Amino acid sequence: MFVKELCYSRDEIHAELGGSVQSYLPAVDGSGVAACFKRTPNPNPDAPDIDLAGLGPIIRKSTDQSTM
């Protein structure tokens, strides 16, 4: 299991939770399982409490809470 405040590779996240190794919002069966943020420079300085996800169709589908 993951420890808060530590960094993990996409491969480690995928091995534990599944989902895409490329998407910043990997999903399994239509539900987001993780959020992957850049370490530096950070375009989301308040992440993970506040995430500026964007509005693209893949992002919207991954963040739609009605599918969780």
Secondary structure, 3 states (H helix, E strand, C coil): CCCCCCCCCHHHHHHHHCCCCCCCCCEECCEECCCCCCCCCCCCCCCCCCCCCCCCHHHHHHHCHHHC
